[in-house]
Amino acid sequence: MWLEVELRRPGRADSLIVRAYANGGFRAGEPEIILPLQLATSMGFDIGRAELGEGIACGGTHIAMWELGEIEIRVHVPDREVPWVRAKAVCVEGEYEALLSRELIGSLGLLLDYGRSRWRLEDDPPGLYRDEAEPQYWR
């Protein structure tokens, strides 16, 4: 499910609104966002100084990932302010979408209806659903 999110580095005032994919199958064990290389560098992360780690992708495939550090994220909705949530930011070579982990989806209070391409926040008024955003790819 694609939605708009606002990203910022902790302690900074500047932020960036992007579209990210809420991937319920991406389990990280903690709130985590995968940032494509181009987005990570535009956010000021230095990949050359990031710690190289390993993750496990679909089918048990081991993948290299750069652990970038903390990032703050919130859902971008025009009708109200929502709180910032801290998450771990990582970068995976060859990934062109910003991906939200299942744990981050929960921390953001998102309720997703993939079948209807709509979503809502846990505390939205009953019956209020929001449309899925257009995809955004970082190449």
C-alpha positions as CSV (number, residue, x, y, z in Angstrom):
1,M,0.0,0.0,0.0
2,W,1.6,3.3,-1.1
3,L,1.2,6.3,1.1
4,E,2.8,9.7,1.7
5,V,5.2,10.0,4.6
6,E,7.3,12.8,5.9
7,L,10.9,12.0,6.8
8,R,13.5,13.9,8.8
9,R,16.8,13.2,10.6
10,P,16.5,13.4,14.4
11,G,17.4,16.9,15.7
12,R,16.8,18.6,12.3
13,A,14.0,20.8,11.3
14,D,14.1,20.1,7.5
15,S,12.0,17.3,6.2
16,L,11.1,15.6,3.0
17,I,7.7,14.2,1.9
18,V,8.0,11.0,-0.2
19,R,5.8,8.1,-1.1
20,A,6.6,4.8,0.6
21,Y,5.2,1.3,0.4
22,A,3.7,-0.2,3.5
23,N,4.9,-3.8,3.1
24,G,3.1,-6.1,5.6
25,G,5.4,-9.0,4.6
26,F,8.5,-7.1,5.6
27,R,9.2,-8.2,9.2
28,A,12.2,-6.5,10.8
29,G,11.6,-7.1,14.5
30,E,11.5,-3.3,15.1
31,P,10.2,-0.2,13.3
32,E,12.4,0.0,10.2
33,I,12.4,1.7,6.8
34,I,14.4,0.8,3.8
35,L,15.6,3.9,1.9
36,P,16.8,3.6,-1.7
37,L,20.4,4.9,-2.1
38,Q,19.3,8.1,-3.9
39,L,16.8,8.9,-1.1
40,A,19.3,8.0,1.7
41,T,21.9,10.4,0.3
42,S,19.4,13.2,-0.2
43,M,18.5,12.8,3.5
44,G,22.1,13.3,4.3
45,F,23.1,9.8,5.2
46,D,26.7,8.8,4.3
47,I,26.6,5.3,2.9
48,G,30.4,5.1,2.8
49,R,30.5,5.5,6.6
50,A,27.4,3.3,7.3
51,E,27.9,-0.1,9.0
52,L,27.4,-3.0,6.7
53,G,25.0,-5.7,8.0
54,E,23.0,-8.6,6.7
55,G,19.3,-9.1,6.3
56,I,17.2,-12.0,5.2
57,A,14.8,-11.4,2.3
58,C,12.0,-13.5,0.8
59,G,12.9,-17.2,0.5
60,G,15.7,-16.9,3.1
61,T,18.1,-15.0,0.7
62,H,20.8,-13.2,2.6
63,I,21.2,-9.6,1.5
64,A,23.7,-6.9,2.4
65,M,22.3,-3.8,4.0
66,W,23.8,-0.6,5.3
67,E,22.6,0.5,8.7
68,L,22.2,4.2,8.4
69,G,20.9,5.1,11.9
70,E,17.7,6.6,13.2
71,I,15.1,8.6,11.2
72,E,11.9,10.2,12.2
73,I,8.8,9.5,10.2
74,R,5.1,10.4,10.2
75,V,2.2,9.8,7.8
76,H,1.5,12.9,5.8
77,V,-2.2,13.7,5.7
78,P,-3.7,17.1,4.8
79,D,-6.4,17.2,7.5
80,R,-4.3,16.9,10.7
81,E,-0.9,16.6,12.3
82,V,0.2,13.2,13.4
83,P,3.1,12.4,15.7
84,W,6.6,11.6,14.6
85,V,7.8,8.0,15.2
86,R,11.4,6.9,15.3
87,A,12.6,4.1,13.1
88,K,15.8,2.4,12.0
89,A,16.9,3.5,8.5
90,V,18.7,1.0,6.3
91,C,19.7,0.9,2.7
92,V,19.7,-2.2,0.5
93,E,21.5,-2.2,-2.8
94,G,19.2,-2.4,-5.8
95,E,16.1,-1.3,-3.9
96,Y,14.2,1.5,-5.6
97,E,11.3,1.9,-3.3
98,A,11.1,3.2,0.3
99,L,9.6,0.3,2.2
100,L,8.0,0.4,5.7
101,S,8.3,-2.7,7.9
102,R,5.3,-4.3,9.5
103,E,6.5,-3.0,12.9
104,L,6.7,0.5,11.5
105,I,3.3,0.2,10.0
106,G,2.0,-0.6,13.5
107,S,3.9,2.2,15.2
108,L,2.4,4.7,12.7
109,G,-1.1,3.5,13.6
110,L,-1.9,2.4,10.0
111,L,-4.8,0.1,9.1
112,L,-4.4,-1.1,5.6
113,D,-7.1,-2.5,3.3
114,Y,-5.0,-3.9,0.4
115,G,-8.1,-5.3,-1.4
116,R,-9.7,-1.8,-1.8
117,S,-6.4,0.1,-2.1
118,R,-7.4,2.2,0.9
119,W,-6.0,2.9,4.3
120,R,-6.8,4.7,7.5
121,L,-5.2,5.7,10.8
122,E,-6.3,3.8,13.9
123,D,-7.9,7.0,15.4
124,D,-9.6,8.2,12.2
125,P,-13.3,8.7,12.6
126,P,-15.3,5.6,11.7
127,G,-15.8,5.3,7.9
128,L,-12.9,7.6,7.0
129,Y,-10.7,5.8,4.5
130,R,-7.8,7.3,2.5
131,D,-6.8,6.4,-1.1
132,E,-3.6,4.8,-1.9
133,A,-0.9,7.1,-3.2
134,E,0.9,6.8,-6.6
135,P,4.1,4.7,-6.5
136,Q,7.5,6.5,-6.3
137,Y,10.7,4.9,-7.5
138,W,14.2,6.2,-6.9
139,R,16.4,5.4,-9.8
